[in-house]
Amino acid sequence: MKIAFLADPLASFKIYKDSTFAMMAEAAKRGHEVYAFQQRHMALRDGIVSARVERITLTGDQDAWYTAGPAQDMRLGEFDAILERKDPPFDMEYVYGTYLLQLAEQQGAKVFNKPQAIRDHNEKLAIAQFPQLTAPTLVTSDEARLRAFHAEHGDVILKPLDGMGGTGIFRVKADGLNLGSIIETLTDNGKRTIMVQRYIPEIVKGDKRILVIGGKPVPFSLARIPQGSEIRGNLAAGGIGVAQPLTTRDREIAEALGPVLAARGLLLVGLDVIGDYLTEVNVTSPTCFQEITQQSGFDVAAMFIDALEAAGGQG
C-alpha cells in the first residue's frame, strides 16, 4: 500500500511516545510505502486535489529517525490510504483541510478518519449523542444557565469546546469561588459556547483513554492520573499514564460506541472515560499507542495497521 500521513512537521515528533510514528514504523515494517505531507502542502487546482509529498524512510536512529526523498506533487487519489493525523487546533484552517480531503475522496482517495466524520464529531460535543453514558452536562454561552447548573450540582467542571491537552479546564466547588470570572473568560462575556459537567470524583483514579480501532476496543486503557493538586489527568498537563485492562463498564461503553462510530467512517477513536462516564470522543489524532504497548505488551500499532489494511482493501 501507498500510505500518506497528513501530519505536523516530522521534526517535531517525540518518537518515544508519538502514535503517528508508531503507525509509520508498523506500516514500513510490513513493506508499505510511507509518505508524509503537511496541510499547507495541499492544493486544489482545476478540480484536482494534490499535495507536495515526501517518501519517508525510517532509519532506526533515535535522533535522525527518518530520511525524506525529494518532494513531489502527487494527486491524493493515487494513494491507497491517507491518514489525517494533524493535531488541533480545530480552527477554520483545519476545516478547510477536511474540505480538500473530502474532494480527494471523490477522486478515489481513502481518508482515515473520514473528513466529514471529523467535522461532525466535535470532541467535546459528540458525547451529547450518547446521553445515557455521560454525567450531567450543559452546553451554552448563557451565564444564567451556567450559574443555575452550578447551583444544582455544586461541584462542576467548565471547559471550552475547542481545547486540547487539558487547556482551559476549570473546577468550581460549592463555594462558587471565581465562578463569574471563569464564565466571563471562557465564554468571552457570552460570545463563546462552553461545556459544564458535574464533577466526577473518580478522576483521582485517572482519566482513561480507551482506543477503539475499526469498531473494536483495544483491551487496555491508559489511565492518565492527575498529580498533586492538579484536577487534569492529561499527559500534557503533567498526568501520569498507567495502562490497565478495560473494566466491564469501559468495555460496555466502547462496545456501544465502536460499531456506530466505525460505520460513520471513524477508523480510530479515543474515548475518554472517568469513572463510569464518557467525557470525550477524540477523532482528530488520538494518541497513547506507545504508552499502552510499552506497559501492557499489546501491540496497538499492529492492530491499527491490520484495520487499515482491511479498510484500504488489502487483507
Disulfide bonds with the S-S distance in Angstrom:
none
